[in-house]
């Protein structure tokens, strides 16, 4: 081709453009044409595939359709243009003509062009009609470009401040904490939720349901703590706080749940209805396959932009009708039978995992509503009869120790009491089968399967720990982590384990089979527990966001620091059973790798670990330059910690 032919071919076949502002569209057309003339010479009949995607048919639909006259195909096409571009000024290139396949009787966008040109060529005294025809011609061109598929799309995404966004497009994006390991917790990681410190956090639901995504809480501290002041956090979505809405995951499967106005995470968007009475219809639509398909048509990104949520075509009248049929009595009241949701009532019977709930109740754990927490339409709950079964110190041994019955006997009594008249001889087998475990007795299930299932259920942040000496016939204790303070860890080591050691010592002296081996394993466990109490590396606790002078000495865990950091000494103790599990019966999937993100500038004397480019050595002196790297597998000697405390005083 000659230069002129090549330029003409590019403009005809390759180059397409959209601009949301009409004036900018004209400027773009001039610049493209001028550039083409510079390369290929002046061409008076240059064809440009440029259009404005921000024009809207600012007229009544009846007047708009009148342009088509009696041409039914043109009339159908004009109707579709009217519907697509009603909110063009706000949606622009988010409009997707391919999201809604229509009848073949309807004119395609490329077919509308000659029909509209013919209408424009007709002489008319009606300036309004002529102006509408011109607008329609432009919209048809924009729709044609929007419906196309391209090898390369280049875009200059405009930034508009949140305060200047139009109400119609406000998808309330959630809060990004910048440091989730510091500011997020599973609610079960704490003994109770102090509302002055922790707030419920609505997270992207893992599955569809009216009240899912309620596993986590956030260290909000009523907006007066380090999260609100954090440089790395982006506190968003406040306009949805306290307002009922539909919370939609920003993943491609677009799972959704109902929100009662909780703080919500950035991995979802809260769709707040302008009119509360429309919530039922919006929920019904968002929970349907139609909504997910529409999202996938509008965006192929793994993380769907929040604005896409409100760009989905929504037929309110249709979904009101569907909602009325599906929910004749309105939406259900907040409820969950899932023990990983803070709405759960704590009852064993009726729970999704009754045996897990029963073990937790035996260990004296109570769910948030049982410890005074209230949620919208979910009041706090009082006692319900199983309190006598709860162990006061949160330590229950599997064998009979310290004049206490074995754990399985106590658990069986609790479950039978919980089920009442529904308890039969076969109920235990049914409950065990429902866990998916191969064990057929509570004794075997507690020893071999409970803890691994517990870790999986509670997202590898277990609050009941199974501590053992590495032998199936040896010492096993279930402990409520919330009650495992220094005094109770001493009680576990010296009273419970001590009693077991005395039994095995006596049996060994009597030459009972296996007693000597059990005695040796128990004494090995005793040494590990004593080392944790003392707290020298690698049995030490380390909390990266606390200064050196506030690092824990020995074993005084702060529950607010979370299971991930507080369980470390037990997992880094000498392996007595499974590799990497330390003195735990199974290995939770917990790592202390470097967390994502970086810290703002910190003083080296207070935070030397943030001054290391590589994982800090035991001395942790701090490097020459501040890196802000969020190291977690840091170990500090007691002498170093005590010296820092003394200097701080």
PyMOL commands that set and color helices and strands:
alter all, ss='L'
color gray80, all
select helices_A, chain A and resi 3-14+22-40+61-66+72-84+88-94+97-99+109-121+127-147+162-164+167-169+180-183+187-189+221-223+226-229+238-240+276-286+289-298+306-311+316-326+354-362+368-370+387-389+407-422+427-434+442-448+450-457+481-483+486-509+515-534+548-550+559-561+563-566+568-571+608-611+638-648
alter helices_A, ss='H'
color red, helices_A
select strands_A, chain A and resi 16-19+49-52+172-173+184-186+199-202+216-218+245-249+256-259+263-264+268-271+395-397+464-468+476-480+595-598+629-630
alter strands_A, ss='S'
color yellow, strands_A
deselect
rebuild
show_as cartoon
